Amino acid sequence: MKYLAFLIIAFSLASCSSVEVVTDYDKTADFGKYKTFGIKTHELGAGAVDPEKINKRNLNHIVTNIREQMVQKGYIESADPDLWVSFYVKVDTKQEVRTTSYGYYGGSPYYYGPYYGYGTGYTDVNLVEFTEGTLIVDLVDSKENKLVWQGVGVKTIDERKIDHGDDIRKVIGQIFYKYKFAPLP
């Protein structure tokens, strides 16, 4: 029984570290016409990036990984792009109540003594605090100044780490995995 409880706890902790991604796009946009991109970089404290939550190294990881993903999709970086790529970072401290029950209730079908139907057990209730990071990536048609695609990635992060390069690469990779468009030749 303790082994089962351990597996449940391990699975719930592992599920906290996965990436949740949602995307949406303008169904009327002609994605084949876009051939170039530019990244609108944000300075720390410029509204889209909170300097208390993300450092310059991680900001550079975000820009580098977005650039790599766009190039892999077949786009060319340009000073006068067809698509502007902008991003926003949000970091929140969240709380979650986790319960784990141990013990049993019931009896053996082969024993009908005075204690049938009674058991011992207990439930642990824990309030767990964790940090959740959200990265929003927008692709904006530069000619019409219109949002044509958006990807949002959410992941539990470890605040004790300074460099989140691996987490950032994973989140951006998952976001752009759902981007199914490419420039026409």
Secondary structure, 3 states (H helix, E strand, C coil): CHHHHHHHHHHHHHHHCCCEEEEEECCCCCHHHCCEEEECCCCCCCCCCCCCCCCHHHHHHHHHHHHHHHHHCCCEECCCCCEEEEEEEEEEEEEEEEEEEEECCCCCCCCCCCCCCCCCEEEEEEEEEEEEEEEEEEEEECCCCEEEEEEEEEEEECCCCCCCHHHHHHHHHHHHHCCCCCCCC
